[in-house]
Amino acid sequence: MLLEMTRPVQGGLRQERKLEAVANHLANADTTGFKRDVVSFDKTFKAMTNRDFSQGPIQPTGNPLDVAIAGQGLFKIETPDGIKYTRNGNFTRDGNGTLVDQNGNPVLGQGGAVQIEGESININEAGEIFVDGGFVDTLDIVTFEDLTRVKKDSQNNLTYDGDTQDEVVPDEIRVKQMALEGANIAVVDEMVRMIDYHRMYEIFQKSMQTFDEVDGKAINDVGKLT
């Protein structure tokens, strides 16, 4: 009976993990550059989570410091905890003219932290930044051969489980100025998944209750026989 009980318990735990992922997706449906999780399980039923780096919708904003990546690539951010990566191009300038993210961390160009002093800002599809007609820097946009080693971090950032020497330049960089990439979440699809996972969870839960009732009856019957 133990084996029979183990199966619905494992099944319920898997559905619970999937429900947690879907709930997180729905909570971040409006988060710029958010990437959904893909939950899978190995032979020992251990949960494994990978990022789905498929393109999110690119939405115009009219803000010259907003940039989105169409296709592969990650922006590099310098934080007190080291280099982080993000698809969130909702940038601004701090009091020193440094291009920063919404947490005040410098955005990196190929020459280091990007400094913007001027009024007319143009960022072309290659990520080259021009201020008042003069070239300033190029956004440092990178990717990795093994994206399964890219992990979610705090503040909508990503970390790489390896060395920065593994960074590679995307085959084609296409930056869209005055636009932001939305989350690659389809709310309707996530709601359908949530309903399906919840139904499966209830089925496993009922199975566990049934096995528990059978065990209880067996114990009581044995007690009567003795």
Backbone as CSV, one residue per row, in Angstrom:
resi,resn,N_x,N_y,N_z,CA_x,CA_y,CA_z,C_x,C_y,C_z
1,MET,0.825,-1.209,0.000,0.000,0.000,0.000,0.863,1.265,0.000
2,LEU,2.071,1.127,0.584,2.958,2.289,0.644,3.305,2.796,-0.745
3,LEU,3.600,1.848,-1.686,3.938,2.232,-3.053,2.780,2.968,-3.716
4,GLU,1.544,2.443,-3.500,0.378,3.078,-4.090,0.179,4.500,-3.557
5,MET,0.460,4.694,-2.271,0.313,6.019,-1.673,1.397,6.972,-2.168
6,THR,2.595,6.446,-2.435,3.715,7.288,-2.868,3.428,7.962,-4.197
7,ARG,2.788,7.250,-5.102,2.542,7.792,-6.436,1.673,9.039,-6.421
8,PRO,0.509,9.032,-5.757,-0.273,10.268,-5.725,0.402,11.395,-4.948
9,VAL,1.182,11.034,-3.934,1.924,12.060,-3.186,2.912,12.754,-4.107
10,GLN,3.672,11.976,-4.863,4.631,12.548,-5.810,3.910,13.364,-6.883
11,GLY,2.798,12.829,-7.384,2.029,13.543,-8.399,1.501,14.858,-7.863
12,GLY,0.994,14.855,-6.632,0.490,16.088,-6.024,1.574,17.124,-5.848
13,LEU,2.762,16.688,-5.445,3.876,17.617,-5.264,4.305,18.231,-6.591
14,ARG,4.274,17.427,-7.663,4.634,17.953,-8.982,3.634,19.015,-9.432
15,GLN,2.351,18.730,-9.227,1.332,19.703,-9.620,1.440,20.977,-8.772
16,GLU,1.784,20.810,-7.511,1.943,21.973,-6.633,3.079,22.866,-7.128
17,ARG,4.179,22.239,-7.558,5.315,23.011,-8.072,4.930,23.743,-9.349
18,LYS,4.156,23.087,-10.211,3.709,23.735,-11.444,2.765,24.899,-11.139
19,LEU,1.904,24.715,-10.147,0.986,25.781,-9.753,1.749,27.000,-9.237
20,GLU,2.820,26.770,-8.496,3.640,27.870,-7.990,4.240,28.660,-9.153
21,ALA,4.711,27.948,-10.181,5.311,28.615,-11.339,4.276,29.454,-12.074
22,VAL,3.081,28.892,-12.281,2.031,29.626,-12.982,1.615,30.859,-12.194
23,ALA,1.493,30.724,-10.875,1.130,31.868,-10.038,2.169,32.981,-10.162
24,ASN,3.447,32.587,-10.234,4.513,33.576,-10.404,4.433,34.238,-11.772
25,HIS,4.084,33.474,-12.793,3.927,34.041,-14.139,2.833,35.101,-14.151
26,LEU,1.700,34.774,-13.562,0.575,35.715,-13.564,0.907,36.970,-12.769
27,ALA,1.662,36.805,-11.677,2.045,37.957,-10.855,3.000,38.882,-11.603
28,ASN,3.731,38.335,-12.588,4.716,39.125,-13.330,4.305,39.384,-14.779
29,ALA,3.020,39.247,-15.065,2.543,39.430,-16.437,2.832,40.833,-16.961
30,ASP,2.942,41.821,-16.062,3.214,43.204,-16.468,4.647,43.629,-16.171
31,THR,5.517,42.680,-15.831,6.910,42.994,-15.511,7.746,43.054,-16.785
32,THR,8.398,44.178,-17.022,9.184,44.372,-18.239,10.298,43.345,-18.365
33,GLY,10.347,42.673,-19.513,11.426,41.727,-19.800,11.352,40.423,-19.038
34,PHE,10.242,40.164,-18.345,10.128,38.932,-17.554,10.083,37.714,-18.470
35,LYS,10.755,36.639,-18.048,10.761,35.389,-18.800,10.140,34.279,-17.956
36,ARG,9.217,33.545,-18.564,8.510,32.494,-17.843,9.417,31.304,-17.565
37,ASP,9.033,30.519,-16.562,9.779,29.323,-16.184,9.172,28.086,-16.823
38,VAL,10.024,27.138,-17.143,9.573,25.837,-17.626,9.972,24.809,-16.576
39,VAL,8.979,24.202,-15.950,9.222,23.238,-14.870,9.192,21.821,-15.434
40,SER,10.233,21.053,-15.134,10.284,19.646,-15.534,10.816,18.833,-14.358
41,PHE,10.814,17.514,-14.502,11.230,16.644,-13.402,12.140,15.542,-13.929
42,ASP,13.188,15.245,-13.150,14.100,14.182,-13.564,13.556,12.824,-13.111
43,LYS,14.355,11.770,-13.262,13.897,10.413,-12.943,13.607,10.223,-11.465
44,THR,14.208,11.058,-10.612,13.954,10.974,-9.166,12.857,11.934,-8.731
45,PHE,12.176,12.519,-9.722,11.077,13.462,-9.498,11.536,14.792,-8.897
46,LYS,12.830,15.065,-9.007,13.339,16.353,-8.547,12.984,17.430,-9.572
47,ALA,12.453,18.546,-9.074,12.020,19.626,-9.973,13.224,20.347,-10.572
48,MET,13.147,20.637,-11.853,14.167,21.418,-12.551,13.467,22.577,-13.245
49,THR,14.038,23.773,-13.088,13.424,24.967,-13.660,14.384,25.631,-14.635
50,ASN,13.931,25.839,-15.854,14.710,26.541,-16.874,13.929,27.742,-17.377
51,ARG,14.662,28.712,-17.909,14.014,29.905,-18.449,13.551,29.669,-19.874
52,ASP,12.415,30.246,-20.182,11.939,30.301,-21.562,12.318,31.688,-22.096
53,PHE,13.334,31.733,-22.965,13.835,33.022,-23.455,13.165,33.460,-24.755
54,SER,12.012,32.929,-25.035,11.315,33.363,-26.244,10.956,34.844,-26.151
55,GLN,10.795,35.453,-27.312,10.563,36.899,-27.395,9.227,37.306,-26.769
56,GLY,9.277,38.372,-25.963,8.055,38.975,-25.467,7.626,40.089,-26.409
57,PRO,6.396,40.577,-26.276,5.917,41.648,-27.165,6.674,42.951,-26.931
58,ILE,7.036,43.638,-28.014,7.738,44.921,-27.906,6.708,46.048,-28.008
59,GLN,6.701,46.876,-26.979,5.676,47.905,-26.853,6.319,49.292,-26.874
60,PRO,5.894,50.171,-27.768,6.456,51.531,-27.833,6.108,52.339,-26.588
61,THR,7.063,53.174,-26.152,6.850,53.997,-24.956,7.040,55.488,-25.216
62,GLY,7.843,55.842,-26.236,8.139,57.237,-26.512,9.263,57.795,-25.669
63,ASN,9.778,57.007,-24.730,10.886,57.449,-23.872,12.213,57.101,-24.547
64,PRO,13.076,58.084,-24.852,14.328,57.806,-25.584,15.316,56.920,-24.831
65,LEU,15.145,56.765,-23.515,16.055,55.917,-22.750,15.501,54.510,-22.530
66,ASP,14.316,54.248,-23.053,13.775,52.892,-23.033,14.277,52.145,-24.258
67,VAL,14.809,50.942,-24.039,15.303,50.132,-25.154,14.876,48.684,-24.972
68,ALA,14.567,48.038,-26.078,14.187,46.629,-26.062,15.086,45.866,-27.025
69,ILE,15.318,44.609,-26.707,16.095,43.735,-27.581,15.125,42.853,-28.352
70,ALA,15.209,42.894,-29.667,14.408,42.013,-30.516,15.290,40.834,-30.908
71,GLY,15.023,39.668,-30.324,15.869,38.519,-30.592,16.739,38.183,-29.393
72,GLN,17.895,37.586,-29.662,18.788,37.150,-28.593,19.502,38.322,-27.938
73,GLY,19.957,38.106,-26.713,20.798,39.091,-26.059,20.308,39.504,-24.687
74,LEU,21.247,39.961,-23.872,20.965,40.446,-22.524,21.760,41.714,-22.278
75,PHE,21.130,42.705,-21.642,21.862,43.886,-21.208,22.720,43.505,-20.005
76,LYS,23.867,44.178,-19.869,24.730,43.949,-18.716,24.592,45.110,-17.731
77,ILE,24.443,44.758,-16.456,24.259,45.731,-15.392,25.340,45.525,-14.336
78,GLU,25.934,46.625,-13.882,26.938,46.546,-12.824,26.267,46.798,-11.483
79,THR,26.301,45.805,-10.601,25.657,45.928,-9.293,26.702,45.738,-8.195
80,PRO,26.358,46.090,-6.950,27.298,45.849,-5.840,27.649,44.377,-5.668
81,ASP,26.813,43.477,-6.208,27.062,42.043,-6.104,27.686,41.456,-7.364
82,GLY,28.155,42.335,-8.252,28.785,41.862,-9.475,27.924,42.097,-10.703
83,ILE,28.356,41.539,-11.823,27.658,41.736,-13.087,26.361,40.931,-13.109
84,LYS,25.284,41.600,-13.482,23.988,40.958,-13.669,23.541,41.183,-15.109
85,TYR,22.542,40.426,-15.510,22.019,40.509,-16.870,20.507,40.725,-16.815
86,THR,19.965,41.355,-17.831,18.532,41.613,-17.827,18.010,41.839,-19.236
87,ARG,16.717,41.644,-19.398,16.035,42.027,-20.636,15.227,43.305,-20.408
88,ASN,15.257,43.806,-19.197,14.507,45.013,-18.857,15.303,46.250,-19.255
89,GLY,14.898,46.910,-20.324,15.617,48.092,-20.811,14.984,49.399,-20.385
90,ASN,14.301,49.394,-19.255,13.674,50.606,-18.722,14.742,51.421,-17.981
91,PHE,15.556,52.164,-18.764,16.695,52.869,-18.205,16.394,54.356,-17.991
92,THR,17.282,54.981,-17.215,17.180,56.415,-16.963,18.583,56.947,-16.690
93,ARG,18.695,58.245,-16.391,19.987,58.837,-16.037,19.983,59.247,-14.574
94,ASP,21.095,59.003,-13.883,21.177,59.485,-12.506,21.716,60.913,-12.496
95,GLY,21.970,61.450,-11.312,22.419,62.832,-11.199,23.768,63.097,-11.819
96,ASN,24.555,62.059,-12.076,25.878,62.214,-12.680,25.871,61.968,-14.189
97,GLY,24.678,61.744,-14.742,24.594,61.490,-16.177,24.876,60.050,-16.565
98,THR,24.957,59.155,-15.569,25.199,57.738,-15.850,23.892,57.050,-16.205
99,LEU,23.927,56.242,-17.249,22.756,55.455,-17.629,22.583,54.337,-16.605
100,VAL,21.412,54.280,-15.955,21.184,53.304,-14.888,19.847,52.603,-15.080
101,ASP,19.709,51.456,-14.406,18.420,50.765,-14.415,17.537,51.374,-13.328
102,GLN,16.377,50.806,-13.114,15.427,51.367,-12.164,15.869,51.196,-10.715
103,ASN,16.921,50.421,-10.491,17.475,50.255,-9.145,18.728,51.092,-8.929
104,GLY,19.057,51.937,-9.921,20.217,52.813,-9.797,21.535,52.170,-10.154
105,ASN,21.505,50.969,-10.730,22.735,50.281,-11.115,23.160,50.702,-12.523
106,PRO,24.448,50.997,-12.722,24.925,51.428,-14.038,24.718,50.381,-15.132
107,VAL,24.276,50.861,-16.284,24.152,50.014,-17.472,25.502,50.028,-18.180
108,LEU,25.984,48.874,-18.577,27.315,48.792,-19.165,27.288,48.889,-20.688
109,GLY,28.219,49.706,-21.191,28.508,49.742,-22.609,29.815,49.011,-22.824
110,GLN,30.273,48.970,-24.041,31.535,48.281,-24.308,32.726,49.020,-23.721
111,GLY,32.512,50.270,-23.315,33.578,51.040,-22.681,33.381,51.213,-21.189
112,GLY,32.453,50.470,-20.604,32.167,50.580,-19.172,30.802,51.211,-18.949
113,ALA,30.616,51.815,-17.774,29.349,52.475,-17.483,29.100,53.589,-18.498
114,VAL,27.889,53.636,-19.024,27.561,54.593,-20.082,27.264,55.962,-19.479
115,GLN,27.950,56.995,-19.994,27.726,58.374,-19.567,26.991,59.128,-20.676
116,ILE,25.898,59.765,-20.307,25.107,60.519,-21.281,24.976,61.960,-20.825
117,GLU,25.601,62.851,-21.565,25.540,64.281,-21.268,25.094,65.007,-22.529
118,GLY,23.864,65.413,-22.524,23.293,66.067,-23.695,21.794,65.872,-23.707
119,GLU,21.168,66.317,-24.765,19.709,66.267,-24.826,19.183,65.294,-25.873
120,SER,19.731,65.364,-27.087,19.231,64.523,-28.170,19.911,63.153,-28.123
121,ILE,19.137,62.124,-27.779,19.689,60.781,-27.603,19.131,59.856,-28.671
122,ASN,20.042,59.217,-29.395,19.631,58.275,-30.427,20.371,56.959,-30.230
123,ILE,19.622,55.863,-30.184,20.212,54.535,-30.047,19.752,53.707,-31.237
124,ASN,20.703,53.278,-32.072,20.316,52.547,-33.275,20.175,51.050,-32.993
125,GLU,19.850,50.277,-34.037,19.576,48.855,-33.857,20.808,48.065,-33.421
126,ALA,21.980,48.583,-33.674,23.212,47.913,-33.245,23.533,48.215,-31.784
127,GLY,22.723,49.076,-31.147,22.974,49.443,-29.757,23.941,50.592,-29.608
128,GLU,24.305,51.244,-30.717,25.215,52.382,-30.664,24.467,53.618,-30.169
129,ILE,25.088,54.318,-29.225,24.450,55.471,-28.592,25.077,56.757,-29.114
130,PHE,24.227,57.652,-29.588,24.668,58.968,-30.065,23.944,60.040,-29.253
131,VAL,24.697,60.986,-28.760,24.125,62.095,-27.990,24.488,63.400,-28.686
132,ASP,23.467,64.171,-29.044,23.653,65.430,-29.773,24.498,65.214,-31.035
133,GLY,24.295,64.056,-31.668,24.979,63.758,-32.918,26.328,63.089,-32.774
134,GLY,26.876,63.045,-31.556,28.199,62.438,-31.355,28.108,61.044,-30.769
135,PHE,28.977,60.153,-31.224,28.995,58.779,-30.732,29.500,58.743,-29.294
136,VAL,28.800,57.996,-28.430,29.171,57.894,-27.015,29.708,56.505,-26.677
137,ASP,28.945,55.485,-26.981,29.321,54.113,-26.629,28.339,53.158,-27.312
138,THR,28.598,51.883,-27.154,27.689,50.855,-27.655,27.247,49.987,-26.498
139,LEU,25.950,49.767,-26.365,25.458,48.919,-25.292,26.113,47.551,-25.353
140,ASP,26.561,47.068,-24.194,27.211,45.761,-24.128,26.122,44.689,-24.012
141,ILE,25.774,44.092,-25.133,24.713,43.084,-25.189,25.350,41.733,-25.483
142,VAL,25.067,40.757,-24.612,25.717,39.451,-24.731,24.679,38.336,-24.586
143,THR,25.120,37.117,-24.867,24.320,35.939,-24.579,25.279,34.816,-24.186
144,PHE,24.751,33.606,-24.009,25.568,32.461,-23.620,25.169,31.252,-24.459
145,GLU,26.143,30.386,-24.702,25.857,29.169,-25.450,24.891,28.274,-24.675
146,ASP,25.085,28.219,-23.355,24.250,27.368,-22.504,23.362,28.255,-21.632
147,LEU,22.168,28.552,-22.123,21.265,29.438,-21.387,20.631,28.759,-20.181
148,THR,20.785,27.438,-20.040,20.255,26.770,-18.847,21.032,27.179,-17.598
149,ARG,22.211,27.766,-17.801,23.018,28.217,-16.653,22.706,29.650,-16.263
150,VAL,21.767,30.259,-16.950,21.318,31.609,-16.602,20.167,31.474,-15.612
151,LYS,20.352,32.027,-14.423,19.387,31.867,-13.340,18.743,33.204,-12.972
152,LYS,17.519,33.120,-12.492,16.835,34.328,-12.042,17.423,34.806,-10.724
153,ASP,17.488,36.125,-10.598,18.021,36.755,-9.407,16.992,37.780,-8.938
154,SER,17.339,38.556,-7.953,16.424,39.572,-7.444,16.341,40.763,-8.402
155,GLN,15.340,41.606,-8.212,15.171,42.855,-8.965,15.048,42.618,-10.473
156,ASN,14.430,41.485,-10.850,14.203,41.161,-12.261,15.506,41.032,-13.042
157,ASN,16.587,40.685,-12.346,17.877,40.462,-12.993,18.154,38.973,-13.145
158,LEU,19.193,38.669,-13.915,19.628,37.300,-14.126,21.107,37.181,-13.774
159,THR,21.498,36.010,-13.324,22.906,35.729,-13.081,23.323,34.543,-13.951
160,TYR,24.621,34.426,-14.178,25.140,33.314,-14.961,25.966,32.413,-14.060
161,ASP,25.640,31.126,-14.055,26.336,30.153,-13.225,27.602,29.690,-13.951
162,GLY,28.567,30.595,-14.001,29.810,30.302,-14.697,30.682,31.549,-14.745
163,ASP,31.598,31.596,-15.688,32.527,32.701,-15.825,32.055,33.673,-16.905
164,THR,32.317,34.962,-16.691,31.922,35.951,-17.690,32.660,35.755,-19.011
165,GLN,33.716,34.975,-19.003,34.428,34.683,-20.249,33.568,33.837,-21.193
166,ASP,32.487,33.264,-20.652,31.578,32.476,-21.484,30.638,33.359,-22.295
167,GLU,30.663,34.660,-22.055,29.797,35.568,-22.809,30.135,35.520,-24.297
168,VAL,29.099,35.533,-25.113,29.298,35.601,-26.564,28.398,36.692,-27.124
169,VAL,28.805,37.243,-28.246,28.009,38.276,-28.909,26.907,37.595,-29.709
170,PRO,25.666,38.014,-29.567,24.579,37.406,-30.358,24.856,37.513,-31.850
171,ASP,24.336,36.553,-32.607,24.539,36.546,-34.055,24.034,37.835,-34.689
172,GLU,22.932,38.331,-34.186,22.369,39.564,-34.724,21.750,40.366,-33.583
173,ILE,22.240,41.583,-33.398,21.706,42.445,-32.344,20.737,43.446,-32.969
174,ARG,19.522,43.467,-32.449,18.522,44.421,-32.925,17.912,45.131,-31.720
175,VAL,18.326,46.350,-31.526,17.836,47.156,-30.403,16.750,48.102,-30.897
176,LYS,15.668,48.175,-30.153,14.571,49.076,-30.475,14.515,50.190,-29.431
177,GLN,14.789,51.419,-29.870,14.727,52.557,-28.954,13.272,52.990,-28.749
178,MET,13.029,53.633,-27.612,11.689,54.111,-27.247,10.674,52.973,-27.232
179,ALA,11.114,51.833,-26.700,10.233,50.666,-26.602,10.735,49.763,-25.479
180,LEU,9.837,48.959,-24.944,10.187,47.987,-23.917,9.606,46.628,-24.286
181,GLU,10.301,45.587,-23.867,9.812,44.226,-24.103,8.922,43.797,-22.945
182,GLY,7.715,43.383,-23.256,6.821,42.876,-22.226,7.180,41.453,-21.836
183,ALA,6.536,40.956,-20.792,6.750,39.577,-20.354,6.262,38.611,-21.429
184,ASN,6.984,37.497,-21.586,6.550,36.501,-22.584,5.498,35.587,-21.965
185,ILE,4.484,36.239,-21.409,3.397,35.545,-20.723,2.087,35.794,-21.473
186,ALA,1.372,34.736,-21.780,0.008,34.845,-22.319,-0.931,34.529,-21.158
187,VAL,-1.568,35.556,-20.623,-2.364,35.399,-19.405,-3.430,34.321,-19.566
188,VAL,-4.117,34.302,-20.709,-5.168,33.312,-20.930,-4.598,31.898,-20.871
189,ASP,-3.445,31.689,-21.521,-2.812,30.364,-21.514,-2.426,29.949,-20.098
190,GLU,-1.903,30.907,-19.334,-1.495,30.597,-17.957,-2.708,30.255,-17.089
191,MET,-3.810,30.938,-17.315,-5.024,30.636,-16.564,-5.525,29.228,-16.885
192,VAL,-5.448,28.841,-18.162,-5.858,27.486,-18.557,-4.956,26.459,-17.884
193,ARG,-3.646,26.723,-17.879,-2.708,25.801,-17.216,-3.028,25.696,-15.727
194,MET,-3.332,26.822,-15.098,-3.624,26.810,-13.670,-4.841,25.932,-13.372
195,ILE,-5.867,26.033,-14.203,-7.073,25.216,-14.008,-6.739,23.732,-14.179
196,ASP,-5.972,23.405,-15.226,-5.596,22.007,-15.471,-4.764,21.449,-14.319
197,TYR,-3.751,22.216,-13.881,-2.890,21.746,-12.790,-3.682,21.589,-11.505
198,HIS,-4.618,22.508,-11.263,-5.418,22.436,-10.039,-6.324,21.201,-10.051
199,ARG,-6.896,20.888,-11.209,-7.741,19.701,-11.320,-6.932,18.437,-11.064
200,MET,-5.730,18.367,-11.646,-4.871,17.204,-11.430,-4.468,17.096,-9.969
201,TYR,-4.203,18.239,-9.345,-3.836,18.244,-7.924,-4.978,17.673,-7.088
202,GLU,-6.214,18.059,-7.423,-7.377,17.557,-6.694,-7.546,16.056,-6.875
203,ILE,-7.258,15.565,-8.088,-7.345,14.128,-8.342,-6.353,13.369,-7.472
204,PHE,-5.115,13.843,-7.426,-4.100,13.184,-6.586,-4.481,13.270,-5.106
205,GLN,-5.037,14.406,-4.718,-5.442,14.593,-3.329,-6.548,13.596,-2.947
206,LYS,-7.525,13.399,-3.842,-8.596,12.440,-3.588,-8.058,11.015,-3.527
207,SER,-7.051,10.737,-4.378,-6.440,9.404,-4.352,-5.789,9.141,-3.005
208,MET,-5.093,10.159,-2.484,-4.446,10.003,-1.173,-5.489,9.780,-0.084
209,GLN,-6.606,10.490,-0.164,-7.668,10.323,0.826,-8.257,8.920,0.760
210,THR,-8.411,8.408,-0.476,-8.958,7.058,-0.659,-8.035,6.019,-0.053
211,PHE,-6.728,6.117,-0.343,-5.764,5.168,0.216,-5.740,5.251,1.735
212,ASP,-5.872,6.472,2.247,-5.866,6.662,3.695,-7.087,5.981,4.320
213,GLU,-8.240,6.114,3.667,-9.466,5.483,4.173,-9.351,3.969,4.124
214,VAL,-8.766,3.436,3.034,-8.580,1.988,2.905,-7.659,1.478,4.008
215,ASP,-6.561,2.204,4.262,-5.627,1.808,5.317,-6.321,1.803,6.675
216,GLY,-7.130,2.866,6.900,-7.822,2.964,8.177,-8.805,1.823,8.375
217,LYS,-9.526,1.467,7.300,-10.487,0.377,7.386,-9.777,-0.946,7.627
218,ALA,-8.639,-1.148,6.941,-7.880,-2.396,7.100,-7.389,-2.547,8.534
219,ILE,-6.910,-1.453,9.100,-6.407,-1.488,10.475,-7.543,-1.815,11.444
220,ASN,-8.703,-1.215,11.224,-9.849,-1.448,12.104,-10.345,-2.882,11.997
221,ASP,-10.364,-3.396,10.721,-10.832,-4.777,10.530,-9.899,-5.772,11.176
222,VAL,-8.577,-5.511,11.060,-7.601,-6.399,11.708,-7.796,-6.383,13.204
223,GLY,-8.064,-5.179,13.726,-8.260,-5.054,15.162,-9.475,-5.855,15.622
224,LYS,-10.533,-5.916,14.829,-11.745,-6.670,15.191,-11.488,-8.161,15.155
225,LEU,-10.665,-8.611,14.179,-10.369,-10.036,14.063,-9.573,-10.550,15.248
226,THR,-8.716,-9.687,15.790,-7.907,-10.135,16.933,-8.666,-10.011,18.225
